[in-house]
Amino acid sequence: MVISPLNYTGNKAKSLKEILEIIPREINVFYDIFCGSCLVGANAPAKKVVANDSSIHAIELLKYLKDTSVLDILSDMDSIINKYNLTNSRIKPKGSYVEYKHEGLSLYNKKGFMKMRSDFNESEIKDYSLLFALTIFGFNHYIRFNAKGLYNVPVGKVDFSQSLYEKTIAFSELLKSKKIDTFNLDFRNKELYQDAKKNDLFYFDPPYMITDAPYNKSWTIEEEQDLLKLLDSLNSKGIKFALSNVFYSNGKTNDILIEWAKKYNVHVLKRQYKNANYRRKNHSLAKEVLITNF
């Protein structure tokens, strides 16, 4: 498994091993319909990957990491770090930066990070090397845009550390080793399904209707029902699918999904996790599942 340096909300880094153990070993085309950083698709045992996401920024960032040479990506990062006077703990001697309690390196980087964020948001033609740097230096490496389309993540506590440096190289090389076609379409777009064959697999990791993350709040009951109908349609044609989701979260139950899933195979993943709202000190267990028709 190769883990991405990017951290999309709901990314499958912690459950990737289990997912890969469940999906078939021989796949012609792996369709990652809500791909994010394409973590699952990039690691899937497939001859070809179709990576789709409704976020143009997710797709362009994926293309940047795939189509730009590793040396150029690293050179871009060096240039950006120098331009915005950001910390560089990977090459600086140990102890060069004092990491303040609860702040990490954020106090050093806040001014440069905010200037970098402003430059990215204000540019008409987006520089995706800047967006990559923003995700590295941003809080929890999140990729988040507000309703106006502006990147709005605050500065984070870390920088382009040795670990992130190595993840960047490994993930970029993995993307380059795969045949990947990218699309920026709604999951219901027929173009995504018109070439499907019986030895292909469609993987869906949509927003979770019953969770509270901002990314998930825009997902409606109508979209949930449209997705389930689409999966039934794939099944009727003999096309394999796998759906990541949760049955329970934050004291809520997705009754629609639980009832629908009775027709298929439900794999309860060992990696169950606690959701915590940072404004409150309450935690609740979420039951993560992978639903398949194989």
C-alpha positions in Angstrom: 0.0 0.0 0.0 1.1 3.5 -0.8 -0.4 6.3 1.3 -1.1 9.7 -0.2 0.3 12.9 1.4 -3.2 14.4 0.9 -5.8 14.2 3.6 -9.4 14.3 2.2 -12.2 14.2 4.7 -13.2 10.5 5.0 -10.1 9.3 3.2 -9.6 5.5 3.4 -6.0 5.4 4.6 -6.8 3.5 7.8 -9.2 1.0 6.1 -7.4 0.7 2.8 -5.8 -2.7 3.7 -9.2 -4.3 4.5 -10.8 -2.9 1.4 -8.0 -4.2 -0.8 -8.4 -7.6 0.8 -12.1 -7.7 -0.2 -12.0 -6.5 -3.8 -11.1 -9.1 -6.5 -7.5 -9.5 -7.5 -8.1 -9.4 -11.2 -9.8 -6.2 -12.4 -9.6 -4.7 -15.9 -10.8 -1.2 -15.1 -11.2 0.2 -11.6 -13.7 3.1 -11.5 -13.1 5.4 -8.4 -16.2 7.5 -8.7 -15.7 9.8 -5.7 -11.9 9.6 -5.9 -10.6 12.5 -3.8 -6.9 11.8 -3.9 -7.5 8.5 -5.7 -6.0 6.6 -2.8 -8.1 3.4 -3.3 -8.0 3.6 -7.1 -4.2 4.1 -7.2 -3.7 1.1 -5.0 -6.2 -1.2 -6.6 -5.0 -4.2 -8.6 -6.3 -3.0 -12.0 -4.9 -2.6 -15.4 -6.5 0.8 -15.7 -8.1 3.4 -13.3 -10.9 5.9 -14.0 -10.7 8.6 -11.4 -13.7 10.9 -11.1 -14.6 13.6 -8.6 -17.1 16.5 -8.6 -14.3 18.8 -7.3 -12.2 20.2 -10.1 -9.5 21.0 -7.5 -9.3 17.4 -6.5 -8.9 16.3 -10.1 -6.4 19.0 -11.0 -4.3 18.3 -7.9 -4.3 14.6 -8.8 -3.2 15.4 -12.4 -0.4 17.7 -11.0 1.0 14.8 -8.9 0.7 12.3 -11.8 1.8 14.5 -14.7 4.6 16.5 -13.0 8.0 14.8 -12.6 8.9 14.0 -9.0 12.0 16.2 -9.3 9.8 19.1 -10.4 7.3 18.6 -7.6 10.1 18.7 -5.1 11.7 21.7 -6.8 8.3 23.4 -6.7 8.1 22.8 -3.0 11.6 24.2 -2.3 10.8 27.3 -4.3 7.4 27.9 -2.5 9.0 27.3 0.9 11.7 29.9 0.2 9.3 32.3 -1.4 6.8 32.4 1.5 9.5 32.0 4.2 8.0 28.7 5.5 9.8 26.3 7.9 11.8 23.4 6.4 12.4 21.0 9.2 13.4 18.2 6.9 16.7 19.9 6.0 17.3 22.2 8.9 19.3 20.9 11.9 17.4 19.5 14.8 16.3 22.2 17.2 16.2 24.9 14.5 12.5 25.6 15.3 10.9 25.7 18.7 7.6 23.9 18.6 5.2 25.7 20.9 2.7 23.7 22.9 -0.5 23.1 20.9 0.9 25.3 18.1 3.6 23.2 16.6 5.2 25.2 13.7 2.1 27.2 13.0 3.4 30.5 14.6 6.4 30.4 12.2 4.3 29.7 9.1 1.1 31.6 9.6 2.1 34.8 7.8 3.6 33.1 4.8 0.8 30.5 4.7 -1.9 33.3 4.6 -0.1 35.1 1.8 0.2 31.8 -0.1 -3.5 31.1 0.4 -4.4 34.6 -0.8 -2.2 34.3 -3.9 -3.9 31.0 -4.8 -7.4 32.3 -4.2 -6.9 35.5 -6.1 -5.3 34.0 -9.2 -7.5 33.5 -12.2 -5.3 30.6 -13.5 -4.8 28.3 -10.6 -1.3 27.1 -9.7 -1.7 23.6 -8.4 1.8 23.4 -7.0 0.5 26.2 -4.6 -2.5 24.1 -3.7 -0.3 21.1 -3.0 1.9 23.3 -0.7 -1.3 24.6 1.0 -2.4 21.1 1.8 1.0 20.2 3.2 1.2 23.3 5.4 -2.6 23.5 6.1 -4.4 22.2 9.2 -4.6 18.4 9.1 -3.6 18.6 5.4 -7.3 19.2 4.6 -8.5 20.3 1.1 -11.5 22.5 1.7 -13.2 25.3 -0.2 -16.0 27.6 0.9 -19.3 28.4 -1.0 -17.4 31.1 -2.9 -14.9 28.6 -4.2 -12.1 29.9 -1.9 -9.6 27.6 -0.2 -10.2 28.4 3.5 -8.2 25.9 5.6 -6.1 27.6 8.4 -2.4 27.1 8.9 -1.4 23.7 10.3 1.2 22.6 12.9 3.6 20.8 10.6 5.6 21.4 7.4 7.1 19.3 4.6 8.6 16.8 6.9 10.7 13.8 6.0 7.5 11.6 6.3 5.5 13.8 3.9 8.5 14.1 1.6 8.7 10.3 1.3 4.9 10.0 0.9 4.9 12.5 -1.9 7.6 10.7 -3.8 6.0 7.3 -3.4 2.5 8.4 -4.2 3.5 10.4 -7.3 5.5 7.4 -8.6 2.6 5.1 -8.0 0.3 7.4 -10.0 2.8 7.5 -12.8 3.0 3.7 -12.9 -0.8 3.5 -13.6 -2.9 4.2 -16.6 -5.3 6.7 -15.1 -8.1 8.6 -16.9 -9.5 11.6 -15.0 -13.1 13.1 -15.0 -14.8 15.9 -13.2 -18.4 14.8 -13.4 -21.4 14.3 -11.2 -21.6 10.6 -10.2 -24.9 10.3 -12.1 -23.3 11.2 -15.4 -23.9 8.4 -17.9 -20.5 9.0 -19.5 -18.9 7.3 -16.5 -20.8 4.1 -17.1 -21.1 3.8 -20.9 -18.0 1.6 -21.3 -18.5 -0.7 -18.3 -17.7 -4.4 -18.7 -18.3 -7.4 -16.5 -14.6 -7.6 -15.4 -14.6 -4.0 -14.3 -15.3 -2.7 -10.7 -17.0 0.5 -9.6 -16.0 1.8 -6.2 -18.0 4.4 -4.5 -17.0 6.4 -1.4 -19.7 9.1 -1.3 -20.4 11.7 1.4 -22.0 9.9 4.3 -25.5 11.2 4.8 -25.6 10.8 8.6 -22.2 12.2 9.5 -21.6 15.8 10.5 -18.5 16.8 8.6 -19.0 19.9 6.4 -18.2 17.8 3.3 -21.1 15.5 4.0 -23.7 18.1 4.9 -24.4 18.9 1.2 -25.3 15.2 0.5 -29.1 14.9 0.3 -31.6 12.0 0.7 -32.3 12.4 -3.1 -28.6 11.9 -3.9 -28.5 8.9 -1.6 -31.4 7.3 -3.3 -30.1 8.1 -6.8 -26.8 6.4 -5.8 -28.5 3.3 -4.6 -30.6 3.1 -7.7 -27.5 3.4 -9.8 -25.9 0.5 -7.9 -28.9 -1.6 -8.5 -28.7 -0.8 -12.2 -25.0 -1.9 -12.3 -25.9 -5.1 -10.5 -28.7 -5.9 -12.9 -26.1 -5.7 -15.7 -23.6 -8.0 -14.0 -21.2 -5.2 -13.2 -19.3 -5.4 -9.9 -19.5 -2.6 -7.4 -18.2 -1.8 -3.9 -19.7 0.9 -1.7 -18.0 2.4 1.4 -20.3 3.9 4.0 -21.4 3.8 7.6 -24.6 2.3 9.1 -24.3 4.2 12.4 -22.7 7.5 13.3 -23.2 10.3 15.9 -26.2 8.5 17.4 -27.8 8.4 13.9 -28.7 5.4 11.8 -28.9 5.3 8.0 -32.1 3.1 7.8 -32.3 3.6 4.0 -28.9 2.2 3.5 -29.3 -0.7 6.0 -32.5 -1.9 4.4 -31.1 -1.5 0.8 -27.9 -3.4 1.8 -29.9 -6.6 2.7 -29.8 -7.5 -1.0 -26.0 -7.5 -1.0 -22.9 -8.6 0.9 -22.0 -6.4 3.9 -18.5 -6.5 5.1 -18.1 -4.8 8.5 -14.7 -3.4 8.6 -12.6 -4.0 11.7 -11.5 -0.4 11.8 -14.4 1.2 13.6 -13.8 4.7 14.9 -15.1 7.3 17.2 -16.5 10.6 15.9 -15.7 13.6 18.1 -17.1 17.1 17.6 -14.4 19.5 18.6 -17.0 21.9 20.0 -18.3 19.2 22.3 -16.6 16.5 24.3 -19.0 13.7 23.1 -17.9 10.7 21.2 -19.9 8.1 19.4 -19.0 4.9 17.6 -19.4 4.7 13.9 -19.9 1.4 12.1 -17.9 1.4 8.8 -19.0 -1.1 6.1 -18.1 -2.1 2.6 -21.1 -3.2 0.7 -20.5 -5.4 -2.4 -22.4 -7.4 -5.0 -19.7 -10.0 -5.2 
